[in-house]
Amino acid sequence: ILRGSVARPHLKPYMASLQLDGQHVCGGFLIAEQWVLSAAHCTEETDGKLFQVLLGAHSLTEPEPHKRLYQVRAQFPHPGSNIHNNKDDLLLLQLEEKAELNADVRVLPFQREDRDVAADTVCEVAGWGTIDHSGTRPDKLHQVERPVISRDVCNHRTRHDGTITQNMMCTDSRRKDTCKGDSGGPLVCDGVAEGVVTAGSRVCGNYKKPAIYTRIAPYAAWIDGVMASADG
Ligand SMILES: CC(C)CC(=O)Nc1cccc(-c2cccc(CN)c2)c1
């Protein structure tokens, strides 16, 4: 998160850190006791290894009362996701067991009504992604508020030039923005997850490249189907 602030500890109890060998790679969030939603492109550099999922954390390194690292039983990237574009950039992770829910570990509801969030709505996004242009990685969760911009503005030829589909949404990226390692985290508007951070043009804080999110509502049926089909 570029030019945001340190989040209030454990006030975003749905946040997950997807880790490999103890290193934060991407964000995610708890959508059910045994399921985390993230971004499919986060698996690009994992060489087929499964993530571990850290829940209940504010600091990535310090001991905290309800912090716990969960093994992943299975990962389900959306079948339409690919490395060449941001389409269908969603990843479902089934935890090895149901997460123990408590004050610091809680499910976040996601939007099921497929209707665009109005432009200028101020939403919030959080993550352990890089916090400056030198790629400094934070120990603590950061957050930032960002206004939604319309798909028409986001698709302008000087911005994302028509690549933003109706399954995507954008927020203004002037100065304050998402960045590397924030992918997979939720865009939360009025307490509901409306989108999942995707890397898009992989630049941060440049107003000509607004932040892009995969809208969740269009994928509600896919999410429900995977959760229902996987055992348990
Ligand atoms: C395996 C993956 C972690 C590789 C990757 O995603 N790299 C990468 C590099 C630079 C910027 C970003 C990035 C992420 C989220 C939002 C944005 C744009 N605001 C950029 C992402």
The ligand as an SDF file (V2000), in Angstrom:
LIG
                    3D

 21 22  0  0  0  0  0  0  0  0999 V2000
    3.6370  -13.0570   -8.1780 C   0  0  0  0  0  0  0  0  0  0  0  0
    3.1270  -11.6360   -8.0450 C   0  0  0  0  0  0  0  0  0  0  0  0
    3.3290  -11.1080   -6.6460 C   0  0  0  0  0  0  0  0  0  0  0  0
    3.8850  -10.7190   -9.0370 C   0  0  0  0  0  0  0  0  0  0  0  0
    3.2890   -9.2940   -8.9970 C   0  0  0  0  0  0  0  0  0  0  0  0
    2.1340   -9.1380   -8.7960 O   0  0  0  0  0  0  0  0  0  0  0  0
    4.1630   -8.2510   -9.1860 N   0  0  0  0  0  0  0  0  0  0  0  0
    3.8320   -6.8950   -9.0970 C   0  0  0  0  0  0  0  0  0  0  0  0
    4.8590   -6.0160   -9.3870 C   0  0  0  0  0  0  0  0  0  0  0  0
    4.6360   -4.6620   -9.3220 C   0  0  0  0  0  0  0  0  0  0  0  0
    3.3810   -4.1400   -8.9580 C   0  0  0  0  0  0  0  0  0  0  0  0
    2.3440   -5.0390   -8.6540 C   0  0  0  0  0  0  0  0  0  0  0  0
    0.9910   -4.5230   -8.2780 C   0  0  0  0  0  0  0  0  0  0  0  0
    0.1670   -5.2830   -7.4300 C   0  0  0  0  0  0  0  0  0  0  0  0
   -1.0910   -4.7880   -7.0830 C   0  0  0  0  0  0  0  0  0  0  0  0
   -1.5640   -3.5560   -7.5940 C   0  0  0  0  0  0  0  0  0  0  0  0
   -0.7280   -2.8270   -8.4750 C   0  0  0  0  0  0  0  0  0  0  0  0
   -1.1970   -1.5690   -9.1000 C   0  0  0  0  0  0  0  0  0  0  0  0
   -1.7380   -0.5920   -8.2640 N   0  0  0  0  0  0  0  0  0  0  0  0
    0.5300   -3.3100   -8.8020 C   0  0  0  0  0  0  0  0  0  0  0  0
    2.5770   -6.4110   -8.7310 C   0  0  0  0  0  0  0  0  0  0  0  0
  1  2  1  0
  2  3  1  0
  2  4  1  0
  4  5  1  0
  5  6  2  0
  5  7  1  0
  7  8  1  0
  8  9  1  0
  8 21  2  0
  9 10  2  0
 10 11  1  0
 11 12  2  0
 12 13  1  0
 12 21  1  0
 13 14  1  0
 13 20  2  0
 14 15  2  0
 15 16  1  0
 16 17  2  0
 17 18  1  0
 17 20  1  0
 18 19  1  0
M  END
$$$$
